[in-house]
């Protein structure tokens, strides 16, 4: 019985560690398993938004994706100060 509890505890710890180490990019999948849209992280507030809904800005020659115009403006203000 103790062995089973030890194995269960080890599995729970493994799943927690695996969840913490997952890659930054997340991909949402539809009901049939197909990809709906790639999730991208806002560099200012750090939340994820679907790529097709993200606010796009060109900063230093690179496209940067934000969750909203407000975050894009705050990011640019911090960058310019």
N, C-alpha and C positions, 0 to 999 in steps of 0.2 A: 504494500500500500504506500509506504514511504517513497519507494522508487517511482511510482506513478505520479505522486505529488511533485517530486523533484523534476521529473521529465516535463510535467505541465508547467511548472515555474520556469524552467529553462526555455521552453517554447514561448511563453509570454514575454520574457526578457528579450529573446531573439526578435520577436515581432515589433517590440517597442524600438529597439535599436535599428532595425531595418526601416521602420517608418521615419525615424529621425535622419537617416542617411539617404533618403530618396533624392533623386536628381531635382534640380530647380525647375525644369520644364515639366509641366503636367499636361497630359493629353486627355480630353474628355472623349468618351466613346458613346455611340448611340445604342439603341436597343439591340441591333443586330451585330454589334461589336465594331462597327465602322467609326472612324474618327469624325467627330463633329467639328471641333476647332481646337487649335493649339492654344494653351493658356500661356500668357506672358506676364512677367512681373513688372509692375510699375517701379521705376528706380527711386521715386520719392517716398511713397507711402508703403511700398513693399507688398501690396495686395496683388492678386492674380486676376486678370481679365481675359476674356476670349480675344484672340488676335484681331478678329474682324470687327470687334466693338471698340478697340483701343484708339485713343487719340494719338495721331502721328505728328511728330515734330522732327525737323532736321536740325541737329545740333552738332557743330564741329564736323559737318559733312557726313554724319551718320544718322540713320533713322532711329529715333527713340520713341518707345511706345508708353503711353500713360493711361491711367484709368479715367481721367477727366481733364478738362481744360484747366481747372483750378490747380491740380497737381503739376501739370506741365508749366504753368506760370510760376508757381512756387519754386519748382526745380530750376527754372531759368533765372529767377531772381537770386537764389542762393549761389548759383554758378557764377553770376556776374558781379557778386559783391565781394 
